[in-house]
């Protein structure tokens, strides 16, 4: 019975054709990068399966992803957003402003950032109150409250007047 043999590249001795190491000089006979190598073959096949699966999942996910819209630049004059009926409340050191936000425009806004400055007699800012109102549709009114968080129980915030305004808004396509 004759066995298939191959020659070692290092010591030139003949060894079995399926040998991985030369039994004489112990040099490696199989290149790792050869697809005959079972470890590499399994790795390549595994990676190929993973890649196909990844591409398939990403293509399915794109179908369910909401379409991206170019953000609309917020412009107070054309937005149709109006803050009105604001009332000041003060309980101890905590200052609050209750108001309503009305969308008189035609656009839906996913987020509207509202701020109020509590101003001292000299015009400097005593405190800045902030609030975000979410998902306001055309014709809708949303009520909100801005509250101070910096007053100490024994030290109320000293201010003479306040200014309330819309800082920014994020457009949402309908």
C-alpha positions as CSV (number, residue, x, y, z in Angstrom):
1,X,0.0,0.0,0.0
2,X,1.6,3.2,-1.1
3,X,1.0,6.5,0.8
4,X,1.0,9.9,-0.8
5,X,4.0,11.9,0.2
6,X,5.2,15.4,0.0
7,X,8.6,17.0,0.6
8,X,9.4,19.3,3.5
9,X,10.5,22.7,2.4
10,X,13.0,23.0,5.2
11,X,14.8,19.7,5.5
12,X,13.7,18.1,2.1
13,X,12.7,14.9,3.8
14,X,9.5,13.1,2.6
15,X,6.5,13.1,4.9
16,X,2.8,12.1,4.6
17,X,0.8,14.4,2.3
18,X,-1.7,15.3,5.0
19,X,1.0,16.1,7.6
20,X,0.8,19.5,9.2
21,X,4.3,19.3,10.8
22,X,7.5,17.7,9.5
23,X,8.4,14.8,11.8
24,X,12.1,15.4,11.2
25,X,12.6,19.1,11.6
26,X,9.3,20.1,13.2
27,X,8.6,22.9,10.7
28,X,5.0,23.7,9.8
29,X,4.1,22.3,6.4
30,X,0.6,23.9,6.0
31,X,0.2,27.6,5.4
32,X,-2.3,29.2,7.8
33,X,-3.6,31.2,4.9
34,X,-4.4,28.2,2.8
35,X,-8.1,27.3,2.6
36,X,-7.1,23.7,3.2
37,X,-6.5,24.8,6.8
38,X,-9.7,23.7,8.6
39,X,-9.4,26.5,11.2
40,X,-9.1,29.2,8.5
41,X,-11.8,27.6,6.4
42,X,-14.2,27.6,9.3
43,X,-13.3,31.2,10.1
44,X,-13.9,32.4,6.5
45,X,-17.2,30.5,6.3
46,X,-18.3,31.9,9.7
47,X,-17.4,35.5,8.7
48,X,-19.2,35.1,5.4
49,X,-22.4,33.9,7.2
50,X,-22.1,36.7,9.8
51,X,-21.7,39.3,7.0
52,X,-24.7,38.1,5.0
53,X,-26.7,38.1,8.2
54,X,-25.6,41.6,9.1
55,X,-26.4,42.9,5.7
56,X,-29.9,41.3,5.8
57,X,-30.6,42.7,9.3
58,X,-29.5,46.2,8.3
59,X,-31.6,46.1,5.1
60,X,-34.7,45.1,7.2
61,X,-34.0,47.7,9.8
62,X,-33.8,50.5,7.2
63,X,-37.4,49.7,6.2
64,X,-38.6,50.4,9.7
65,X,-36.4,53.4,10.3
66,X,-38.3,56.7,10.1
67,X,-37.3,58.8,7.1
68,X,-34.9,61.5,8.0
69,X,-36.1,65.0,7.3
70,X,-33.9,68.0,6.8
71,X,-34.3,70.0,10.0
72,X,-36.2,73.3,9.6
73,X,-34.4,76.3,11.0
74,X,-36.4,77.7,13.9
75,X,-37.7,81.2,13.2
76,X,-39.8,82.8,15.9
77,X,-41.7,85.1,13.5
78,X,-42.8,82.3,11.1
79,X,-43.1,79.4,13.6
80,X,-46.6,80.3,14.8
81,X,-45.5,79.4,18.4
82,X,-46.8,81.8,21.1
83,X,-46.4,81.8,24.8
84,X,-49.3,83.4,26.6
85,X,-51.3,83.7,29.8
86,X,-48.2,83.5,32.0
87,X,-48.7,83.8,35.7
88,X,-46.0,84.1,38.4
89,X,-46.2,81.9,41.5
90,X,-44.0,82.1,44.5
91,X,-44.0,79.7,47.4
92,X,-41.2,80.3,49.8
93,X,-37.9,80.5,48.0
94,X,-39.3,78.6,44.9
95,X,-40.4,80.7,42.0
96,X,-42.6,79.3,39.3
97,X,-44.2,80.6,36.1
98,X,-47.2,78.9,34.7
99,X,-48.1,79.6,31.1
100,X,-49.5,78.1,27.9
101,X,-47.8,77.4,24.6
102,X,-50.0,77.6,21.5
103,X,-49.1,76.5,18.0
104,X,-50.8,78.9,15.6
105,X,-48.6,77.7,12.7
106,X,-48.9,74.8,10.3
107,X,-45.9,72.8,11.5
108,X,-45.6,70.1,14.2
109,X,-42.7,70.8,16.6
110,X,-41.2,67.8,18.4
111,X,-39.5,70.0,21.0
112,X,-39.8,73.6,22.0
113,X,-37.3,75.0,24.5
114,X,-38.7,77.8,26.7
115,X,-36.7,80.0,29.0
116,X,-37.5,82.8,31.5
117,X,-35.1,85.3,33.0
118,X,-35.7,86.5,36.5
119,X,-34.3,90.1,36.4
120,X,-33.1,92.2,39.2
121,X,-33.7,96.0,39.4
122,X,-30.4,96.7,37.7
123,X,-31.3,94.4,34.8
124,X,-28.9,91.6,35.7
125,X,-30.2,88.0,35.7
126,X,-31.1,86.6,39.1
127,X,-32.0,83.2,37.8
128,X,-32.7,81.4,34.5
129,X,-35.7,79.0,34.3
130,X,-35.9,76.4,31.5
131,X,-38.4,73.9,30.2
132,X,-38.9,71.8,27.1
133,X,-42.4,71.2,25.8
134,X,-42.7,68.1,23.5
135,X,-44.8,67.2,20.4
136,X,-47.1,70.2,19.8
137,X,-49.3,70.0,16.7
138,X,-50.9,72.8,14.8
139,X,-53.7,74.4,16.7
140,X,-52.8,72.7,20.0
141,X,-52.3,74.4,23.3
142,X,-49.9,72.9,25.9
143,X,-49.6,74.1,29.5
144,X,-46.3,74.1,31.2
145,X,-44.5,75.4,34.4
146,X,-41.0,76.8,34.7
147,X,-39.6,76.4,38.3
148,X,-36.5,77.8,40.0
149,X,-34.3,75.3,41.6
150,X,-31.6,77.5,43.1
151,X,-33.4,79.1,46.0
152,X,-32.4,78.2,49.5
153,X,-35.2,77.8,52.1
154,X,-34.1,80.9,54.0
155,X,-33.0,82.9,51.0
156,X,-35.7,83.6,48.3
157,X,-34.5,84.8,44.9
158,X,-34.6,88.6,44.7
159,X,-36.0,89.9,41.4
160,X,-38.2,92.6,40.1
161,X,-39.6,91.3,36.8
162,X,-39.3,88.3,34.4
163,X,-39.0,87.8,30.7
164,X,-40.3,84.6,29.1
165,X,-39.3,83.6,25.6
166,X,-38.9,80.6,23.2
167,X,-35.2,79.8,22.9
168,X,-35.4,77.1,20.2
169,X,-37.6,74.5,18.6
170,X,-37.1,71.3,16.7
171,X,-39.3,70.7,13.6
172,X,-41.0,67.3,13.1
173,X,-42.3,66.4,9.6
174,X,-45.9,65.3,9.5
